[in-house]
C-alpha cells in the first residue's frame, strides 16, 4: 500500500493550492483526481482568461450559514498574496469592472503556475484515478483509489460541489464528510440563470438576446450589472448574483433604469413631445424591444399626451421595480458554484480541519462557503487551500 504524509482529493484550485503548501513544508504529498487533466475549471473560467481573484474581498461577499467563518482564511492568505504569486511568475493581468482580476493571456497560465509549483515541491499527481472510500486507520487514514490503497497521515478533501457535472462534478466530498459524522448544509445551484413558467416565456422568448444594465434584487440584496433575457428566462451577471439569494417560491425585482427618475423623464417628454408613442420615448431609456413590451403589457395604445400621471407612474414602476417570480433555475448543469456543503460548525476556521477528526480537512467549494461572481470563489479556494496546507 502506498504511504504518504498527505493525500489531497481533487485537483482543482483549492486542492492544488493545499498540495503546494503542504509540499513546501516538506510533506510527501499525493494529489488524486478522476479527471484526465488538473485545473479544468480554472482553464475554462472567465471566458478562458480566469477571473482569479477580486480586489474587493470581504466576508459579506460570501454566503454561508456562518458568514464569518471564512474570515480567518481570507485574512491569512489574501488577494494580494495571490497577486504576488502571479506577479512572481510573470503572468500579466488586468482589472475589469467591480474589482475583477483576469489574466491578460490564457487561464492556462494559472494552471501551469500551479503545476509548476507542485512539481518543484515534489507533489505526486495521479490523474484519471477515482477514489471510492476514505476511512480512519489505526494511524491516520486509508484511501481506496483506482490505483490501489493509500495510507496517509492527513486527508484534504477538495472535491468541489455538484456544479457542471459534465466536467465530472459529484457529491463524493459530501459522502466523505457524512461518513465521519459531519453535518451538511442543503446544497443547491448558485450563480445560475433563472427559469420561468410557460406564460412568462410567451413574452420573454421574443426578448431573447436583449441585454440591459440593470439592478436585480432579492429582498434587500441587489446587484447592479447586466441583465440578459433568454429563451428560458433571465441570465446575465446581475441575475447570476441574485440567484444565490433566491429560493423557490420567491420573487425577484428588476430595475431596468437604475438611478433614473423614469416618471419625471416621461412627464417632461409628454410636455415637449406629446404626440410621440410611449415606446419611442421609453426606447431612450431601455432597449426598444423592452420598451415595446412595457407598452403592450400595460395596454397603452395612445400617445404620451393622452396619458395621465397615474399611467406614467405605472410605466415607471414597471421599468424601475418589475416583479417576477421564477419557477426554478437551470440547475447544476450551468451553475458556476454549489451553495451549501460541509457545515462550517464542524470545521476549524483557522485550519479547515474537521473538529474531532484530526488530520481530515475540507477546502474550497465542498464547504458551506460560496462567494459572489467575480473571482471570490477562486480566492476562497486559494485561502482555504493555503490554510489547510499549513498544517496538513
Secondary structure, DSSP 8 states (H G I E B T S, - for coil): -EEEEEEEE--SHHHHHHHHHHHHTT--EEEEESSSSTTHHHHHGGGGT-EEEETT--GGGEE-SSTTTTHHHHHHS-HHHHHHHHHHTT--EEE-GGGEEEESS-THHHHHHHHHHHHHTT-EEEES--EEEEEE-SSSEEEEETTEEEEEEEEEE----SS-GGGT--SHHHHHHHHTT--EEEEEEES--EE--HHHHHHHGGGTT-EEEEEEEETTEEEEEEEEE-SSEEESHHHHHHHTT--TT--EEEESSTT--HHHHHHHHHHH-TTSBHHHHHTTTS-HHHHHHHHHHTT--SBGGG--HHHHHHHHHHHHSEEE---EE--TTT-SEEEEEE-GGGB-TTT-BBTTSTTEEE-GGGBS-EE-TTTHHHHHHHHHHHHHHTT-
